[in-house]
Structure formats: structure tokens, C-alpha cells
Amino acid sequence: MQYRELTNLLDAWARYLIAESRNNLVRKGKGDGALYNNMFYNNLETDYGFNLQVFMEDYAKFVDQGVKGADPNIITEWTKNRGKKGSKSARKEPIQGRQKAPKSPFSYTNKYPPAATISSWAKKNNFRLRDDKGRFVKGGYKSIGYVLSKFIFAQGIAPSFFLTDAFNASMKIFAQDVAEDLAVDLMNNIKLDE
């Protein structure tokens, strides 16, 4: 049997899902990396039906769903009484940590994110730390990587829902058409057999 209509619909669905996922990444400021560039799909007809697969980087699920932090109170305790009293770098109030992905199925437990990777990201993006008054803090990118790694471990990574939102939008557009296109293909196959 030939399923031309259904195959075309599934191809269009996968292309839409990838395009919308990329658009969502751009809106979230994440449109310049490997995740954005390495998305593709495969639509296979099998003996049991169709197998539509969309491929992305392994860490896409963490970007989409976020990662729950180990304990936001680590940040509050760590930033309490930082700096020498009376010095310009003394902190008046500790930073209040917050859970960035409380409903995520993924969480940090005992392993910190790699500080070296974060350091190279900070250097690439010219990221600098500032004190309470907005002045740049002393320290190189290695220090920045360590500080951000600790913050990410404690508070987690906020979800972007770039894929979830794209999938939900695609369901509204394409899901109803599957039955219609399958019916058209069946009718066309019956006509071919006559």
C-alpha cells in the first residue's frame, strides 16, 4: 500500500516541530549553539505503521524541562557575611536562593556542573560578576566558573519548554489531519486495486 498523504503530513509535522523548537530557542536566547544546529528527523514506514523520530542533542531534555537545584539555601548560607566587614565588597544582605525548576523530573544531587565549561562560556560571552553596587568584582573567568557552578547546583536550571511548547502547538495543527489523510490514502489504494 502507498501512504503518500500520510507520509507528507508526517514530514510536514516533523519540519514544523523542528522549526518551532528553533524559534522557541531563539526567543529564549539559546539559538546559537549545538542544540539549535543539530536537529533533524527520520520518517520510516515499518511493517507495523510509521515511525517518526526527531533527533536532538542529549541534553535537550534538560534545557526543555529544567533541572531542580540541590538546595537553594546553599546560596543564602554561602553569601551570608561575604567580604571583610567595612570593606567595599562586604555584603549587607545574603542572596536569597530560589528553586528554578521545582517540577522538573531531573535534579542535581551530588555532582556540580563543570566549572571549566561555564568558565569558557563566561569568557566567550564576556560575562563578569558585579557586587551590590554594580561594580565589577575581582577575579578571572576561572573564579566566575566556580561561582556560577555553585549557583547552578544549588538553584538548578529554569525550564525553557522549547520542545514541549512546540509539540503542543504542532498537535493542534496536525493531529486532526492524520485520520483524514489516512482515509484518503486508503481510498486511493482501493482505487488502485480495482
JOSULFEN-V753699 format. One record per residue. N is the residue number from 0. RES is the residue in three letters. PHI is phi in whole degrees, 0 to 359 (NA if undefined). OMEGA is omega in degrees with one decimal (* if undefined). Layout:
# JOSULFEN-V753699
n=N res=RES phi=PHI omega=OMEGA
n=N res=RES phi=PHI omega=OMEGA
This chain:
# JOSULFEN-V753699
n=0 res=MET phi=NA omega=177.7
n=1 res=GLN phi=252 omega=-179.8
n=2 res=TYR phi=241 omega=-175.3
n=3 res=ARG phi=298 omega=-177.5
n=4 res=GLU phi=295 omega=-178.8
n=5 res=LEU phi=294 omega=177.6
n=6 res=THR phi=299 omega=178.5
n=7 res=ASN phi=297 omega=178.6
n=8 res=LEU phi=295 omega=-179.9
n=9 res=LEU phi=295 omega=175.6
n=10 res=ASP phi=297 omega=179.3
n=11 res=ALA phi=296 omega=179.7
n=12 res=TRP phi=297 omega=-179.3
n=13 res=ALA phi=295 omega=178.1
n=14 res=ARG phi=298 omega=178.5
n=15 res=TYR phi=296 omega=-179.7
n=16 res=LEU phi=300 omega=179.5
n=17 res=ILE phi=292 omega=-179.3
n=18 res=ALA phi=297 omega=-179.5
n=19 res=GLU phi=291 omega=175.7
n=20 res=SER phi=298 omega=177.7
n=21 res=ARG phi=296 omega=177.5
n=22 res=ASN phi=299 omega=178.6
n=23 res=ASN phi=295 omega=176.3
n=24 res=LEU phi=298 omega=179.0
n=25 res=VAL phi=298 omega=178.9
n=26 res=ARG phi=298 omega=-180.0
n=27 res=LYS phi=270 omega=179.6
n=28 res=GLY phi=78 omega=-178.1
n=29 res=LYS phi=239 omega=-172.8
n=30 res=GLY phi=265 omega=-176.3
n=31 res=ASP phi=232 omega=-175.2
n=32 res=GLY phi=239 omega=-177.4
n=33 res=ALA phi=295 omega=179.5
n=34 res=LEU phi=299 omega=179.4
n=35 res=TYR phi=295 omega=-172.8
n=36 res=ASN phi=280 omega=-172.6
n=37 res=ASN phi=249 omega=174.0
n=38 res=MET phi=239 omega=175.7
n=39 res=PHE phi=205 omega=-178.6
n=40 res=TYR phi=226 omega=177.5
n=41 res=ASN phi=220 omega=-179.5
n=42 res=ASN phi=243 omega=-176.7
n=43 res=LEU phi=244 omega=172.2
n=44 res=GLU phi=266 omega=-178.7
n=45 res=THR phi=246 omega=176.8
n=46 res=ASP phi=295 omega=-175.0
n=47 res=TYR phi=254 omega=-179.3
n=48 res=GLY phi=141 omega=-179.0
n=49 res=PHE phi=246 omega=178.8
n=50 res=ASN phi=233 omega=179.3
n=51 res=LEU phi=261 omega=-178.4
n=52 res=GLN phi=239 omega=174.6
n=53 res=VAL phi=247 omega=-175.2
n=54 res=PHE phi=251 omega=176.8
n=55 res=MET phi=215 omega=175.7
n=56 res=GLU phi=299 omega=-178.1
n=57 res=ASP phi=301 omega=-175.2
n=58 res=TYR phi=276 omega=179.9
n=59 res=ALA phi=302 omega=-179.1
n=60 res=LYS phi=295 omega=178.8
n=61 res=PHE phi=287 omega=177.3
n=62 res=VAL phi=293 omega=-178.5
n=63 res=ASP phi=290 omega=-174.2
n=64 res=GLN phi=269 omega=-176.5
n=65 res=GLY phi=78 omega=178.7
n=66 res=VAL phi=224 omega=179.7
n=67 res=LYS phi=288 omega=178.4
n=68 res=GLY phi=286 omega=-179.0
n=69 res=ALA phi=294 omega=-179.6
n=70 res=ASP phi=190 omega=-179.6
n=71 res=PRO phi=298 omega=178.8
n=72 res=ASN phi=294 omega=176.1
n=73 res=ILE phi=302 omega=-179.3
n=74 res=ILE phi=293 omega=-179.8
n=75 res=THR phi=299 omega=179.8
n=76 res=GLU phi=293 omega=-176.7
n=77 res=TRP phi=292 omega=-176.9
n=78 res=THR phi=267 omega=177.6
n=79 res=LYS phi=289 omega=177.4
n=80 res=ASN phi=58 omega=176.8
n=81 res=ARG phi=283 omega=179.2
n=82 res=GLY phi=87 omega=-179.8
n=83 res=LYS phi=285 omega=179.6
n=84 res=LYS phi=300 omega=179.4
n=85 res=GLY phi=84 omega=179.8
n=86 res=SER phi=279 omega=-179.8
n=87 res=LYS phi=294 omega=-176.1
n=88 res=SER phi=270 omega=-179.3
n=89 res=ALA phi=295 omega=-178.7
n=90 res=ARG phi=267 omega=179.4
n=91 res=LYS phi=286 omega=-179.6
n=92 res=GLU phi=233 omega=176.0
n=93 res=PRO phi=291 omega=175.6
n=94 res=ILE phi=286 omega=179.0
n=95 res=GLN phi=275 omega=178.3
n=96 res=GLY phi=289 omega=176.9
n=97 res=ARG phi=219 omega=178.8
n=98 res=GLN phi=284 omega=-175.7
n=99 res=LYS phi=273 omega=-179.5
n=100 res=ALA phi=221 omega=-174.8
n=101 res=PRO phi=295 omega=-177.0
n=102 res=LYS phi=257 omega=-177.8
n=103 res=SER phi=290 omega=175.2
n=104 res=PRO phi=284 omega=-179.0
n=105 res=PHE phi=253 omega=179.8
n=106 res=SER phi=207 omega=170.9
n=107 res=TYR phi=277 omega=178.2
n=108 res=THR phi=238 omega=-177.4
n=109 res=ASN phi=220 omega=-176.9
n=110 res=LYS phi=244 omega=179.3
n=111 res=TYR phi=283 omega=172.5
n=112 res=PRO phi=296 omega=-175.3
n=113 res=PRO phi=293 omega=-178.2
n=114 res=ALA phi=295 omega=-178.9
n=115 res=ALA phi=295 omega=178.3
n=116 res=THR phi=295 omega=179.1
n=117 res=ILE phi=293 omega=177.0
n=118 res=SER phi=299 omega=-180.0
n=119 res=SER phi=292 omega=174.8
n=120 res=TRP phi=297 omega=-179.8
n=121 res=ALA phi=298 omega=179.6
n=122 res=LYS phi=292 omega=-179.9
n=123 res=LYS phi=299 omega=-177.4
n=124 res=ASN phi=263 omega=179.4
n=125 res=ASN phi=53 omega=-177.5
n=126 res=PHE phi=274 omega=178.5
n=127 res=ARG phi=228 omega=176.2
n=128 res=LEU phi=271 omega=178.8
n=129 res=ARG phi=233 omega=176.9
n=130 res=ASP phi=271 omega=-177.7
n=131 res=ASP phi=299 omega=-177.5
n=132 res=LYS phi=266 omega=176.8
n=133 res=GLY phi=89 omega=179.0
n=134 res=ARG phi=275 omega=178.0
n=135 res=PHE phi=295 omega=178.8
n=136 res=VAL phi=268 omega=177.2
n=137 res=LYS phi=293 omega=177.7
n=138 res=GLY phi=127 omega=-179.0
n=139 res=GLY phi=269 omega=-177.9
n=140 res=TYR phi=291 omega=176.3
n=141 res=LYS phi=295 omega=177.0
n=142 res=SER phi=296 omega=179.3
n=143 res=ILE phi=299 omega=178.5
n=144 res=GLY phi=300 omega=179.6
n=145 res=TYR phi=294 omega=-178.2
n=146 res=VAL phi=297 omega=-178.7
n=147 res=LEU phi=294 omega=177.3
n=148 res=SER phi=299 omega=179.4
n=149 res=LYS phi=293 omega=178.5
n=150 res=PHE phi=296 omega=-179.7
n=151 res=ILE phi=295 omega=178.6
n=152 res=PHE phi=301 omega=-175.7
n=153 res=ALA phi=286 omega=-172.3
n=154 res=GLN phi=259 omega=180.0
n=155 res=GLY phi=88 omega=-179.3
n=156 res=ILE phi=237 omega=-179.2
n=157 res=ALA phi=293 omega=178.3
n=158 res=PRO phi=288 omega=176.4
n=159 res=SER phi=255 omega=-177.9
n=160 res=PHE phi=54 omega=-179.3
n=161 res=PHE phi=298 omega=-179.2
n=162 res=LEU phi=275 omega=179.9
n=163 res=THR phi=301 omega=179.5
n=164 res=ASP phi=296 omega=178.9
n=165 res=ALA phi=296 omega=179.7
n=166 res=PHE phi=295 omega=179.3
n=167 res=ASN phi=298 omega=177.5
n=168 res=ALA phi=295 omega=-179.0
n=169 res=SER phi=292 omega=178.2
n=170 res=MET phi=299 omega=179.8
n=171 res=LYS phi=295 omega=-176.3
n=172 res=ILE phi=273 omega=-167.9
n=173 res=PHE phi=254 omega=-171.5
n=174 res=ALA phi=300 omega=-178.8
n=175 res=GLN phi=292 omega=-175.6
n=176 res=ASP phi=285 omega=-177.4
n=177 res=VAL phi=299 omega=-178.6
n=178 res=ALA phi=296 omega=180.0
n=179 res=GLU phi=296 omega=-179.1
n=180 res=ASP phi=292 omega=176.1
n=181 res=LEU phi=296 omega=178.5
n=182 res=ALA phi=297 omega=178.3
n=183 res=VAL phi=297 omega=179.1
n=184 res=ASP phi=297 omega=179.1
n=185 res=LEU phi=297 omega=178.5
n=186 res=MET phi=297 omega=178.2
n=187 res=ASN phi=297 omega=178.8
n=188 res=ASN phi=291 omega=177.2
n=189 res=ILE phi=296 omega=179.5
n=190 res=LYS phi=294 omega=179.5
n=191 res=LEU phi=293 omega=-177.7
n=192 res=ASP phi=286 omega=-176.8
n=193 res=GLU phi=287 omega=*
